[in-house]
Amino acid sequence: MQPTLVSRPFHREGWIYEEKVDGWRMVAHKVAGTVKLVSRNGLDHTRRFPGIVAALRKLDASGLILDGEVAVYDALLVSRFEWLRHAASPPDLSTPPLFLVFDCLQARGKDLRSQPLYVRRNVIEDVLDEQDMVLPVRRLADDGLKAWQQVLERGYEGLVAKDPASPYVGGRTLKWLKVKQPHYREGERGWGAAGRIVVPQGRGLV
């Protein structure tokens, strides 16, 4: 399920607004003690992220399929996609690779794709209770324009607005809409931040 890009922030009554994580899209599969991390193009990256795999194995649920992003965070807890590519740790790295979960396709062997998003989110929060490397993606303000202001203040890449009644479907959808900061980190190289157009001020993976 992929959000459709729109050009400007908006508010839609009843919708939810989440941080757009600047990471690597992955689907996690857990059956009994076996865990796999698979990218959107079908490549297996299980061995690449052993900490996340170990955390997924500890979850008190099997028959589990989670959709999310692998990401690392800087000292201000802003996700930094470019740092996932480095073999060495950048000086401002604050976290190991984390798995930020925004959807659950299956839990305890039950297919949840036809269930509304708010039900699937409740399952995520139940399954991931007290985890520190596999976390629900951060929610923003209930008002879309206030959520966008949080994006600007905290230095996020953008936000994803979602219809809480939406089922999980394949491909791109108008039930999920993403808004991105224009020219976000354009020109950024290595571990520098010359291309950042705002100063991040968010604190905590809340």
N, C-alpha and C positions, 0 to 999 in steps of 0.2 A: 504494500500500500504506500503510495507516494503522494506527497502534497503537491498542489499546483501553486506555482509562484504567482503572486500578485504584486502590483507596483507600489502600493502604499498601505500603511496601517489602517485598521478599521475596527469598529466594534459591532458585534452581532450578538443580540440578546441570547443568553443561555449557553453560548459557546465557551469553550475552555481555551486557555492560552498557555503554551509551554515554551520553555527555552529551546531554541534551535541549537542543538549541540554541534560543535565544529569537530566532527570525528569521523569514524569509519563505520558505515552501516554493516551490521552483522545480525544474523539470526542464530540464536542458541537453541540447541536440541539437547534434552536430557531424558534418557531412558534408563531406568535403574541407575547404575553407577557410571554409565557411559555418557560423556558430554562431547558435543561437537560445536564449533563456531564456524559458521559458513557465511561468506560475503555475498553481496547481492548478485554477483556474477557466478556464484556457485563454487568458489574456491574454498578449500578447507584451511582455516587458519588456527586450528585448535592448538597446535604446538607453539604458536607464536605468542600466546597470552596464557601462560600456565597459571598465573595468579587468579585470573578470572575463571578459568576452568575449575580450579580447586574450590573457589567460592561457590560455583554452580553445583558442584558435587555435594556440597554441604546442605543445599536447600532441602527442606522437608517436603518435597513434592517431586514426583516423577511423571513421565508422560508429558513433559513440559516443553513448549516452544515459545520462546521470547524474542521479540523484535526490538532492536535498539541500536545504540552506537557505542563503539569502543572509543574512549577519549582519555586524554591526559589534561591536567589543569595546571595553570601557573599559580604564582603566589597569591593572586587575587581571585583564584578559583574561577577563572575564565578558561574554557576549553580551547586547546591549541592543536589543530589538526597537523600542522607542519612538524610538530615535535614527535609525532608518532613515527616519523620517517627516520629519526636520528638514532644511531646505534648508541651514542653516548647521551648522558642526561644533560639537558640545558640547565644553566645555573639557576633559573627561576622555577624549575619544575617543582610542583607541590604534591603531586599524587603519582602513584603508579598507574598503569592503564586500568581504567574502570569501565564497567559495562552499564550504560545508562539505558534503562528499559522504558519504552513508551507504549508497548502493546504486548498482549499475550494471546497467541493463537490457540493454544491448548494447555490445559492444566489437569494433572492427575488423570490423563488419558481422555478428557472430555474436550471435544472440539468447541471452541468459543467464538469462532469467526462470525457466526450469525448473531451473537449477542451484541447489545449496544456497547459503545466504548466505555461508558461509565461503569458498566458491570465488569468489563475486562480490566479497567484500572483498579477496581476494588480487589480483584484477584491478584494483580501485580503487588499491591501493597500488602496483602496477606501473605503471599508467597515469599516476598523479599524482606519481611519483618526482621529488623536488627542486623541486616547485612551491611558490610562496609565497602565491598568491592563491586557488588551488583546492586544498583540503586534505581528507584523510579526517577524518571526525568523530572526536572524541577518545574513546578507550576508557577505561573506568573499571576498578576492581578486578574480579577474577574472581568474587569472592563478592558477591552482591547486596546484603547488608546493609552490607558494607564500602564498596561502591560508593555506597550511599545516604549513608553518613557523609561521603564525599568531596563529594557534592552539597551537604550542609549546610556543610561547612567552606569550600568554594570559592564558595558563593553561586549555584550554578546553579539554573535553573528546575526541573529535575528530571532524571530519567533515562529511558532507553528500554531495556527488557530484550528480548532477541531470541533465538529458537531458531536456532542456527547451521545447522540442517538445512533451514530454511524456504525454499521457493521464493518468487519474487516474484509476488504476486497482486494484483488490483485490489480496492479497497475496504478496509474495516476487517477486521482479523485478530486472532485470539487467539495467534498465533505471535509477535507483537510486543506488548508491554505497556508502558505508560508510567505513571510515578509522578511527581506534581508536588508541589512544596511548597505547602501550603495558604496561601491569601491572599498568594501571591507578588507582591511589589511592589504590593499593593493600595493604592490611594490615591496612587501615585507620579504626579507631574505634571512636565512639562517635562524639565529636565535634573537635577532633584533626585533624591534616593534615600530620601525619608522613609518610603516604604512597604516598603523592604527589611527582611526579618526576620532576616537573618544578615549577617555581615561576610564578603565574599569574600576568600579567601586563596590561591586557585589561582594558579599561575604557569606561563606558557608554553602555547602551543598544541601539546601533546605528544600 
